[in-house]
Amino acid sequence: MKVVSYNDSVFINCPFDEDYKPIYPRFNMPFELGFFFGAKDLGDKKQKSKKALVFERKKYTYQQYISDLNGIDPKAHKNKPVIAMQKVRDWLRICSDRSTIPGYAIIASDYLQFKRKAPAIIRRIGFDAKNIPFMDFRTVVEEVVLQQIQ
């Protein structure tokens, strides 16, 4: 498997409950978001170079929880995975300045393949798709991704 550098890493802060399962990039908890910005403002050169994409379900709901995001413009995903995927893809393309990030059609196709393959793997490892611990779900994601790149 390819070794991923620090700059290739993405951290997605999300809960593991059923309501957020279709979206996974989610509105970040103010506490965790505060840690991120604290590290960015006060940290070393590596920390200062970090970038953030903040999502919210509906536009401007963040103002109920956080009074000041210092010029950060949260993006609304409207509880639709395809919107979240498009916005994450565009954000990664801009922040990384890489031309190798696939377009929406490829990402949507990969997502549909995942949705087709995952249930069989989940059953094979002895879980129900509606009741699978996150760490086991992560294993399913890794297996599908490995199948797609081989």
VENWO-V648306 format. One record per pair of residues at least 12 apart in sequence whose C-alpha atoms are under 6 Angstrom apart, sorted by the first residue. I is the first residue (numbers start at 0). J is the second residue. Records with the same first field share a line. If there is no record, write none. Layout:
I = J ; J
//
This chain:
11 = 24
13 = 25
22 = 80
25 = 54
26 = 54 ; 55
53 = 73
54 = 73 ; 74 ; 75
55 = 75
56 = 75 ; 76 ; 77 ; 78
57 = 75 ; 77
58 = 75
//
